[in-house]
Structures are given as structure tokens and as C-alpha cells.
Amino acid sequence: MPTIDLKITRLEKLLGKKLNLKQLEYDLQWIGLAIDRTDEDAGTIKIEYEPNRPDFSSPEGVARSLRGYYDIETGLKKYDIIPGSVEFLVESKVKDIRPYCLGAVIRNIDLDEEEVATLMNIQEQLHWMLGRDRRKVAIGVHDFDKVVPPFRYTAVAPEEIKFRPLQMEKYEMTPKEILEEHPKGVAYKWILEGMSQYPMIFDKNNDIISFPPIINGILTAVTDKTKNLFLDMTGTDMRTVSKAMNILVSCLADMGATVESVQMHYEDTGETIVSPNLDSSPWTARVDFINDMLGLKLSRSDIIKYLQKTRFGATVGKKKNEVDVLVPAYRTDILHEVDFTEEVAMGFGYQNLPLTLREGGVGKYHPLLVLGTRLRHIMIGVGYQEMVNFTLTNSQREFECMRTPAKKEKLLQLRNPVSLEYDTTRIALLPSLLYNVQFNLHEEKPINIFEVGDVIILDPSAETGAQRVGKMAAVTCSQEAEFTHIRSAFDFLCTGLGVLDKIEVKPAEHPSYTPGRAGDIYARGQKVGTIGEVHPEVLHNFQIGYPIAAFEISTEWLLEK
């Protein structure tokens, strides 16, 4: 768990009120913080916070939450951003290296030694929590008065330029030398491994500001005499870069600084982005949902009050049961409506929740699990062996090899697959079973295998945009395999389940099956599967030189009474 040290005097200054150390220890736990240790002589508390709350990585973030808890300031904290004239060009050279960059200008900041230390600490905490040890996001903090805008973010060859980096400022070094000799270069060179060019940030005079994600130049080193800051954030994911920027900028604004925007010009897309963007995100929370989760009977006005206490914007929604919520830009942990339940609980006070012991329930197997076990026992009894395949699969095997068109409206594909072998989720079990046969042709025939498992289908009406559908498939492979063999196994399965009289197989054409040797399976008038002899072209695509007969059915209808 990440930790920070809080000085009581610093918190008192930020809150504008006197604090009692013991009372503060008690209060901090109710805003989601844990006490690691307390030093009464030094007047400090070391706290632990959850990694999903990086806004707690500074005293300013903790004080922001405490101001709501103490009713000093409630509701959405609004930050003013002054439109600035500084321009920052992101050249297309970095597109395949470290493509995203944001900037900000911070003016009129009065840093003491403690605040400089806080700034460095929050930078490293964000590197670890959001930045995945600088791989996803790296943060640069600079003395703005020592550089001249506009800035440009580009890429250079390993030995193209030299500059003096922080911590080794006596020497001018090339990027290659920094990666080989500088402590930070040695620690983080893995991020740039295999790259022929390295990212670099220059100002108007071609002075080097930063070599992200490794080290800044000595030119822009921040001290307690620094009055204006320039922030740069680079990374591989724009959403994460933006989150880190919002948290740091909010912290600096709470230190009393003025935030000024920067015009980010992306050369490859021609797009211009104004950075930072501290606009809040609109959400909707349901009163009955929150009450059901908490076991309370709060009114809508109560829920609005408690959300405002935890520093959200909250107003009456359009519907009687709804609350319109504005989530501040520094809160990166809100992912679902259920998160507002936790915030209302904190606003209400965990210590005030009724201590009622609910009656314990009796556990039992899920009906789908029971059904799956029955299916397996029956198929094993008829001489079939179970296979367990990955839900992730290969799109070519799923469609082209099966002679079926890719239905993109139903297909959940990975955006950046690590391997093309697993670039999509499966929508059928049969391709995986044929793949199993392909690699087991050396085994004794017949090869009789089956699988009971889930497929993933896109469904815009589902909460997650997709749904899992239970299916079962079986194949028989031998020199004599034909329709009657697989139909016999299917009828045996239906007899074991007691549904044989509810099943009807109607002749049908299917691209994966041989014409005239296939059918659709119906139950209670609805199509639930297919059965037939696998098409010779499909067998050729899977490099199988034996006939195969197969069936595949959905299983959830078997739960219907």
C-alpha cells in the first residue's frame, strides 16, 4: 500500500482550523485512510491509502477530502484554468515510440522546501500507481522561467545530441550514455528497449528540457525559489496521461498556484488539444440502488448531501429516483454506479451504519454448474473425452477456416493483442474442438471429444456491452464418421437429460457443414443448435484428413421448466 507522511501543521494550514492528533487519527479512517504510525513529538502521521485513490498522494488531496468531512467546504471543488498562449508541438516521429503528451503552465507558486518535497513525492507516487513505473505515464516538472516556449516533443537518434541531466549535471551525455551510465537510465532503459530513436522535449532555443521517461535536464531543475512551473506528461495511453495531469494540477492549484492552459498540436492527426482539462464527468446515481446496497432508507436530498460531503457535485435528477452527479477530474476511481454507494456511506459515516447481523444463507450450486456437471457425466458415459479451451481464440480460425462470415456486430475483438493467436473472443465451441483434433490426429481413432463452456456475444443492452452464453459441442473423427454417429450421441445426451421428446432436427444448409448432411436443432420451437457432417473445405482448412461429424447447442434453454 502507498504511504505519505502528514504534518499536522501543514494540514492545519490547508484546513484553516486547529487539529487534535488523536481526533485526526480517528477521522482519517472514515475517509478511507489507514494509520501506519503516529509520531506525537514530531507532530506527524504516516497514512496508507488505496492505490485506486492517487489523489491522496499529497497533503493537499487529503485536506481536500477532510474539508468535506468537517463541513468546511462541500460539493464539487472547481478549479479555474486561465487560457494560455504557450504552444507545444507533438511531432509524428514519436507516434510509434511514446505517442501521447500533455502540458500545463503553473504560475505564482510559492514553494517551501516541504512543498518541493511534496511535489517530488506525488510525482513518484503517480509514476508508480498510474504510470506503471513510468512505462504508461512519465511526469516532468520544470522551472518555467528558465525555458522559452514554444516547445516540441520529438524523437532523436541515441547519439544525436548531448545535454546535462539531473543528478549528473557535471557531464554532458548522449541519450545512449544516459541509459548505460546514469542511475535513472539504468533503472528505466527497459522502457525504451529495442527503439532506434528516443523521445525528447526541446524549447524554442533547442535547449533540452526532458528525456522522457528517463530524466530531466539540469537546466529546468526546481528549487524553493521557483515561481512558475512547466509540466510535461508523456505516455502510451492518453486517458492515463490525462488522469495524472489532472491529479497533479489539482494539487498545485490547492497550493495556491494559478493554472494556465497549453495548446497541444499533434502533427500526425492535425488535432489541437487544450491541456489540462479539469471538466467534471456527469453520472447518474439511483436512490433505490444506493439504499438497497446500504440497507438504509435515505431520501434523495440525504444522498445529495452525503455526495456533496465527499466532494462530488450532486443535484436533483430528471427522474424522481435519480441524482445527477458530477465527478471531479482528480477522482480516477469512479468506474460504476456502485462506487457512489461507497461515497454515500462515507458521507453518512460508516460509524453510523446500523450494526445489524443479517441471517446467514445456505450455499448451493448454481444451476448452470449443476447442468454442466450432468452434461459432462453423460458425454463421458457415451465415450467422449472432455476438452477445456481458452475463451480467447484466433479470428481466422473462428471464421475463415469455418467458412462463415465474421459478424462484427457480435464479435468482441482485442484492440492490441499480444499474440495474433488470441485476438478475439470465441462465439462458437466447434472451431476450438476442430483445432484440438488437428493436433491429435496421431491418436487412435475414433477421436470423440466434447466441450462445455462459454462464448462471448456483444449485446448493447447488457450492462457490460457483452454477455456470456453457455454452449456445448461434440465431434467424432474417424474414417467411418458420419451423421448417424453424432446423431446417436446427441440422442443419448437428450435421453439422459430427459428432453428427447422436446427436440426436433430439421434439414438445413450451413456453410460449415456438408450440403444435405446437416440440420438445425430446435427445442420448444426455437433454434438452439446445429448438427451435421463437417464440410470437406473446413476439414482441409484445419489440415484434417478424416471425416468429422459434430453438433453444437446452447445450454441455457435446458434450465427452463
C-alpha positions in Angstrom: 0.0 0.0 0.0 1.3 3.5 -0.8 2.0 5.8 2.1 2.6 9.5 2.8 3.7 11.5 5.9 1.3 14.2 7.0 2.4 17.1 9.2 -0.3 18.3 11.4 0.8 21.9 11.0 0.6 21.5 7.2 -2.9 20.1 7.4 -4.0 22.9 9.8 -2.8 25.5 7.3 -4.7 23.7 4.5 -7.9 23.3 6.5 -7.8 26.6 8.3 -8.5 25.0 11.7 -6.7 23.6 14.7 -6.5 19.8 14.9 -6.2 17.3 17.7 -3.8 14.5 16.8 -5.9 11.7 18.4 -9.1 13.1 16.8 -7.4 13.3 13.5 -6.3 9.7 13.7 -10.0 8.7 14.3 -11.3 10.9 11.5 -8.9 9.8 8.8 -10.2 6.3 8.8 -13.7 7.5 7.9 -12.4 9.0 4.6 -10.8 5.7 3.5 -7.3 6.1 5.0 -5.4 3.8 7.4 -2.9 4.9 10.0 0.5 3.4 9.7 2.1 5.2 12.7 1.9 8.4 14.6 4.8 10.5 16.0 3.4 12.8 18.6 6.7 14.6 19.2 7.2 15.4 15.5 3.5 16.0 15.0 3.3 13.7 12.0 1.0 10.8 10.9 2.1 8.3 8.4 -1.0 7.1 6.4 -1.7 4.3 4.0 -4.1 4.8 1.1 -5.6 2.6 -1.6 -3.8 2.6 -5.0 -7.0 3.4 -6.7 -7.0 6.8 -4.9 -3.9 8.5 -6.2 -5.5 11.9 -5.3 -4.5 11.0 -1.7 -0.8 11.1 -2.7 -0.4 14.6 -1.3 -1.4 16.5 1.9 -3.5 18.7 -0.4 -5.5 15.8 -1.6 -6.1 14.6 1.9 -7.1 18.1 3.1 -9.5 18.4 0.2 -11.4 15.4 1.4 -11.2 16.4 5.1 -12.7 19.8 4.2 -15.8 18.0 3.1 -15.8 15.6 6.1 -15.6 18.6 8.5 -18.2 20.6 6.5 -15.7 23.4 5.9 -16.3 23.1 2.1 -18.7 20.7 0.4 -19.7 19.9 -3.1 -17.6 20.0 -6.3 -14.2 21.7 -6.0 -14.0 24.0 -9.0 -10.6 25.0 -10.5 -10.1 27.9 -12.8 -7.8 27.5 -15.8 -6.6 30.6 -17.5 -6.4 30.3 -21.3 -2.7 30.5 -22.1 -0.6 31.2 -25.2 2.1 28.6 -24.8 2.2 26.1 -27.7 3.5 22.5 -27.6 4.1 20.6 -30.8 3.9 16.8 -30.7 5.8 15.6 -33.8 4.8 12.5 -35.7 8.2 11.0 -35.0 7.0 9.9 -31.6 3.9 8.1 -32.8 5.4 4.6 -32.6 7.6 5.4 -29.6 5.6 7.2 -26.9 2.8 8.9 -28.7 0.9 11.0 -26.1 1.9 14.2 -24.4 0.2 16.9 -22.4 1.5 20.1 -20.9 0.5 22.8 -18.4 1.9 26.1 -17.0 1.7 26.7 -13.3 2.2 30.4 -12.2 2.7 32.2 -9.0 3.6 29.2 -6.9 5.4 29.8 -3.6 7.2 26.6 -2.8 8.9 26.0 0.5 11.3 23.0 1.0 8.4 20.9 2.3 6.3 21.7 -0.8 9.1 20.9 -3.1 9.5 17.5 -1.4 5.7 17.0 -1.7 5.9 17.8 -5.4 8.6 15.2 -5.9 6.8 12.7 -3.8 3.5 13.0 -5.7 5.4 12.7 -9.0 6.9 9.4 -8.0 3.7 8.1 -6.5 1.9 8.8 -9.8 4.7 7.2 -11.7 4.1 4.0 -9.7 0.3 3.9 -9.4 -0.9 5.3 -12.7 2.3 5.2 -14.7 3.1 1.5 -14.2 6.7 2.5 -13.2 6.9 5.2 -15.9 6.0 2.9 -18.8 2.4 4.2 -19.2 3.0 7.7 -17.9 6.1 9.8 -17.1 5.9 13.2 -15.5 8.3 16.2 -15.9 8.2 19.2 -13.6 10.3 22.2 -14.7 11.2 25.8 -13.8 9.2 27.6 -16.5 11.3 30.8 -16.2 14.4 29.0 -17.5 13.0 28.0 -20.8 11.4 29.7 -23.8 8.2 28.4 -25.5 7.0 27.1 -27.9 8.0 23.5 -27.0 8.3 20.5 -29.2 8.2 16.8 -28.4 10.2 14.8 -30.9 12.5 11.8 -31.3 16.3 11.7 -31.7 18.9 9.1 -32.5 20.8 7.6 -29.5 23.9 9.7 -30.1 22.5 12.7 -31.9 22.5 15.2 -29.1 24.1 15.9 -25.7 22.8 17.6 -22.5 23.4 17.7 -18.8 20.9 15.5 -16.9 19.8 15.9 -13.3 22.0 14.1 -10.7 25.0 14.0 -13.1 25.0 17.7 -14.1 28.8 18.0 -14.4 28.7 16.0 -17.6 27.1 16.3 -21.0 25.7 13.0 -22.0 24.1 11.5 -25.1 20.8 9.6 -24.6 22.7 6.3 -25.2 25.2 7.2 -22.4 22.4 8.2 -20.0 20.8 4.7 -20.5 24.1 3.0 -19.9 25.6 5.1 -17.1 23.0 7.3 -15.3 21.2 5.7 -12.3 17.8 6.6 -13.7 18.8 5.5 -17.2 20.0 2.1 -16.0 16.7 1.7 -13.9 14.3 2.6 -16.8 16.1 1.8 -20.0 13.9 -1.3 -20.3 11.0 1.1 -21.3 12.9 2.1 -24.5 14.5 -1.2 -25.2 14.6 -2.1 -28.9 13.9 1.5 -30.1 16.2 3.2 -32.7 15.1 6.7 -31.6 14.4 8.2 -28.2 11.8 10.8 -27.1 13.0 14.3 -26.3 11.4 17.6 -25.4 13.0 20.9 -26.6 12.2 24.6 -26.2 12.4 27.4 -28.8 16.2 27.7 -28.3 16.6 23.9 -28.8 17.6 23.6 -25.2 16.7 20.1 -23.9 14.0 20.1 -21.2 13.4 16.4 -20.8 14.4 12.9 -21.9 11.1 11.1 -21.0 10.6 8.8 -19.4 14.1 8.8 -18.0 15.4 12.1 -16.7 15.0 15.9 -17.0 17.8 18.3 -17.9 19.6 20.3 -15.2 18.5 23.5 -16.9 15.0 23.3 -15.5 15.7 22.0 -12.0 13.0 23.1 -9.5 14.0 24.7 -6.2 12.3 26.6 -3.4 13.0 29.8 -5.4 11.0 28.6 -8.4 7.9 30.8 -9.0 6.5 29.3 -12.2 6.4 25.7 -13.4 6.0 23.9 -16.7 4.6 20.4 -16.6 5.0 17.8 -19.3 3.5 14.3 -19.2 4.2 11.7 -21.8 2.9 8.1 -22.1 1.3 5.3 -24.1 -2.3 5.9 -23.1 -3.9 9.3 -23.4 -6.6 8.6 -20.7 -4.0 7.7 -18.1 -1.8 10.7 -19.1 -4.8 13.0 -18.6 -5.6 11.4 -15.2 -2.1 12.0 -13.9 -2.1 15.6 -15.2 -5.5 16.3 -13.5 -4.3 15.0 -10.1 -1.0 16.9 -10.1 -2.6 20.2 -11.4 -5.4 20.0 -8.8 -2.7 19.6 -6.1 -0.7 22.6 -7.3 -3.9 24.7 -7.5 -4.6 23.8 -3.9 -1.1 25.1 -3.1 -2.4 28.5 -4.3 -0.9 28.4 -7.8 -2.6 29.7 -11.0 -3.1 27.1 -13.7 -2.6 28.2 -17.3 -3.5 26.0 -20.3 -1.2 24.9 -23.1 -2.1 24.3 -26.8 -1.1 20.8 -27.7 -0.7 20.4 -31.5 -0.5 16.8 -32.8 1.4 16.7 -36.1 0.2 13.3 -37.2 -3.5 14.0 -36.8 -3.6 17.8 -37.1 -5.6 17.8 -33.9 -5.2 20.6 -31.2 -5.9 19.7 -27.6 -6.2 22.3 -24.8 -4.4 20.9 -21.7 -5.2 20.5 -18.9 -8.9 19.7 -18.9 -10.4 19.7 -15.4 -14.0 19.4 -16.6 -16.1 17.1 -14.3 -17.7 13.9 -15.6 -21.5 13.6 -15.5 -23.0 10.4 -13.9 -26.4 9.3 -12.6 -27.0 7.6 -9.3 -30.2 5.8 -8.3 -31.7 6.4 -4.9 -33.2 2.9 -4.6 -29.9 1.2 -5.7 -27.9 3.0 -3.1 -30.4 2.3 -0.3 -30.6 -1.4 -1.3 -26.8 -1.7 -1.2 -26.5 0.1 2.2 -29.7 -1.3 3.8 -30.8 2.3 4.6 -33.9 4.4 3.7 -32.2 7.7 2.7 -34.1 10.3 0.9 -32.8 11.8 -2.3 -31.9 15.0 -0.5 -29.9 13.0 2.0 -28.0 11.3 -0.8 -27.3 14.6 -2.4 -26.0 16.0 0.9 -23.7 13.0 1.5 -22.3 13.0 -2.0 -21.5 16.7 -1.6 -19.8 16.0 1.7 -17.5 13.6 -0.2 -16.7 16.5 -2.7 -18.9 15.5 -5.6 -21.3 17.8 -7.4 -24.8 16.4 -6.7 -28.2 17.8 -7.8 -31.8 16.5 -8.3 -32.0 14.3 -11.3 -34.6 14.3 -14.1 -36.4 11.3 -12.6 -37.7 11.1 -9.1 -35.4 8.2 -8.3 -32.2 9.8 -9.7 -29.4 12.1 -8.6 -27.2 13.8 -11.1 -23.6 13.5 -10.0 -20.5 15.4 -11.3 -17.3 13.6 -10.7 -14.2 15.8 -10.2 -11.4 15.3 -12.7 -8.9 14.2 -10.0 -11.1 11.3 -9.0 -9.9 8.4 -11.2 -11.6 5.6 -9.2 -15.2 6.0 -10.2 -16.0 3.2 -12.6 -19.6 2.2 -11.8 -22.7 3.4 -10.1 -21.8 1.2 -7.1 -18.9 3.5 -6.4 -21.3 6.2 -5.3 -22.7 3.8 -2.7 -19.3 3.8 -1.0 -19.2 7.6 -1.2 -22.7 8.0 0.3 -21.6 5.5 3.1 -18.6 7.7 3.9 -20.7 10.9 3.9 -23.3 9.2 6.1 -20.5 7.8 8.3 -19.5 4.2 8.4 -19.7 4.5 12.2 -23.4 5.5 11.9 -24.4 2.4 9.8 -26.7 0.1 11.8 -24.9 -2.9 13.3 -27.5 -5.5 12.3 -26.5 -9.1 11.7 -28.2 -10.5 8.7 -29.5 -14.0 8.7 -27.0 -16.3 7.0 -28.0 -18.1 3.9 -27.4 -21.7 2.9 -25.0 -22.1 -0.1 -25.8 -24.2 -3.1 -24.5 -25.0 -6.5 -25.5 -22.6 -9.3 -28.0 -24.3 -11.7 -25.6 -23.8 -14.6 -22.9 -25.6 -12.7 -25.2 -28.5 -11.9 -26.3 -28.6 -15.6 -22.7 -28.6 -16.8 -21.8 -31.5 -14.5 -24.7 -33.5 -15.8 -23.7 -32.8 -19.4 -20.1 -33.9 -18.7 -21.2 -37.1 -17.0 -23.5 -38.1 -19.9 -20.9 -37.4 -22.6 -18.2 -39.3 -20.7 -20.6 -42.2 -20.4 -21.1 -42.4 -24.1 -17.3 -42.5 -24.7 -16.4 -38.9 -25.3 -13.4 -37.1 -23.7 -13.7 -33.5 -22.3 -11.7 -30.6 -23.7 -11.2 -27.3 -22.0 -10.2 -24.5 -24.4 -9.5 -20.7 -23.9 -12.3 -18.2 -24.4 -9.8 -16.1 -26.4 -9.1 -17.5 -29.8 -8.0 -16.7 -33.3 -10.4 -14.8 -35.6 -9.2 -16.6 -38.8 -9.8 -20.0 -37.2 -13.2 -18.8 -35.9 -14.5 -17.6 -39.3 -12.4 -18.2 -42.4 -11.5 -21.7 -41.5 -15.2 -22.4 -40.7 -16.4 -20.8 -44.0 -18.6 -18.4 -42.0 -18.6 -14.6 -42.4 -17.3 -12.6 -39.5 -20.3 -11.0 -37.7 -18.6 -7.8 -36.4 -21.7 -6.7 -34.7 -21.5 -9.8 -32.4 -17.7 -10.1 -32.2 -15.6 -8.8 -29.3 -12.1 -8.3 -30.6 -8.9 -7.3 -28.7 -7.6 -3.9 -29.8 -3.9 -4.6 -29.2 -3.5 -8.4 -28.9 -0.1 -9.6 -27.6 -0.4 -12.5 -30.0 -2.5 -13.0 -33.1 -3.1 -16.5 -31.9 -5.5 -14.8 -29.4 -7.0 -11.8 -31.0 -10.8 -12.3 -30.3 -13.2 -14.0 -28.1 -14.9 -17.1 -29.4 -18.6 -17.1 -30.5 -18.7 -20.9 -31.0 -17.0 -24.0 -29.5 -16.7 -26.1 -32.7 -13.6 -24.3 -34.1 -11.7 -25.0 -30.9 -12.6 -28.7 -31.0 -11.5 -29.0 -34.6 -8.2 -27.4 -33.6 -7.9 -30.0 -30.9 -8.5 -32.8 -33.4 -5.9 -31.2 -35.8 -3.1 -31.7 -33.1 -4.2 -35.1 -32.1 -4.6 -36.9 -35.4 -1.8 -39.3 -34.4 -4.1 -40.7 -31.7 -6.2 -43.9 -32.1 -9.4 -43.4 -33.9 -12.2 -42.6 -33.4 -11.4 -39.3 -31.7 -14.5 -38.5 -29.7 -14.3 -35.2 -27.8 -16.6 -32.5 -26.4 -16.6 -29.2 -24.5 -19.0 -27.4 -22.2 -18.1 -23.8 -22.0 -19.0 -20.1 -22.6 -18.8 -17.9 -25.6 -18.9 -14.1 -25.7 -21.5 -12.3 -27.7 -21.7 -8.5 -28.0 -25.0 -7.2 -26.6 -25.5 -3.4 -26.4 -28.4 -3.9 -23.9 -26.2 -5.7 -21.4 -24.6 -3.7 -18.6 -21.0 -4.6 -19.8 -21.9 -4.4 -23.5 -21.5 -8.2 -23.9 -22.9 -11.4 -22.4 -21.6 -14.9 -21.8 -23.7 -17.6 -23.4 -23.4 -21.3 -22.3 -22.8 -23.8 -25.0 -21.9 -27.4 -25.6 -20.3 -29.0 -28.7 -19.0 -32.5 -29.6 -17.2 -34.0 -32.5 -16.4 -37.6 -33.7 -13.5 -38.1 -36.0 -12.7 -41.4 -37.8 -12.6 -43.0 -41.3 -16.3 -44.0 -40.8 -17.6 -40.8 -39.0 -21.0 -39.8 -40.4 -24.2 -38.0 -39.4 -25.8 -41.1 -37.8 -22.8 -41.4 -35.3 -23.1 -37.9 -34.0 -26.9 -38.1 -34.0 -26.7 -41.2 -31.9 -24.5 -39.4 -29.3 -26.8 -36.4 -29.4 -29.9 -38.5 -28.8 -28.1 -40.3 -25.9 -27.4 -36.9 -24.4 -31.0 -35.7 -24.7 -32.3 -39.0 -23.3 -30.1 -38.6 -20.3 -31.4 -35.1 -19.8 -35.0 -36.2 -20.3 -35.6 -33.8 -23.2 -35.6 -36.1 -26.2 -39.3 -35.6 -26.8 -38.8 -31.8 -26.9 -36.1 -31.9 -29.6 -36.6 -31.7 -33.3 -33.9 -31.8 -36.0 -34.8 -30.1 -39.3 -32.7 -30.4 -42.5 -30.8 -27.1 -43.1 -27.9 -25.7 -45.0 -24.9 -24.3 -43.1 -21.5 -23.2 -44.5 -19.5 -25.3 -42.0 -21.4 -28.5 -42.8 -21.7 -30.7 -45.9 -24.7 -29.8 -48.1 -27.6 -32.3 -47.5 -25.9 -33.7 -44.4 -26.7 -31.1 -41.8 -29.6 -29.8 -39.7 -30.8 -27.2 -37.3 -31.7 -28.3 -33.8 -35.0 -27.0 -32.3 -36.3 -27.1 -28.8 -39.8 -25.9 -28.0 -40.0 -24.2 -31.4 -36.7 -22.3 -31.0 -33.4 -23.0 -32.8 -30.8 -24.0 -30.2 -28.0 -25.5 -32.3 -26.7 -27.3 -35.4 -25.7 -30.8 -36.2 -24.1 -32.5 -39.2 -21.0 -33.7 -41.1 -18.3 -31.1 -41.3 -17.7 -29.6 -44.7 -14.6 -31.0 -46.6 -13.3 -27.5 -47.1 -13.4 -26.9 -43.4 -11.5 -30.2 -42.8 -8.9 -29.0 -45.4 -8.5 -25.7 -43.6 -7.8 -27.5 -40.4 -5.5 -30.0 -42.2 -7.7 -32.9 -41.1 -7.7 -35.9 -43.5 -10.6 -37.8 -41.8 -14.4 -37.2 -41.9 -15.8 -35.5 -38.8 -19.4 -35.2 -37.6 -20.3 -32.7 -35.0 -23.1 -30.9 -33.1 -23.2 -27.6 -31.1 -26.0 -26.4 -28.9 -26.7 -23.6 -26.4 -27.4 -24.9 -22.9 -29.3 -22.3 -21.1 -32.7 -23.4 -22.5 -32.1 -26.7 -20.6 -32.7 -24.8 -17.4 -36.2 -23.7 -18.5 -39.0 -25.7 -16.8 
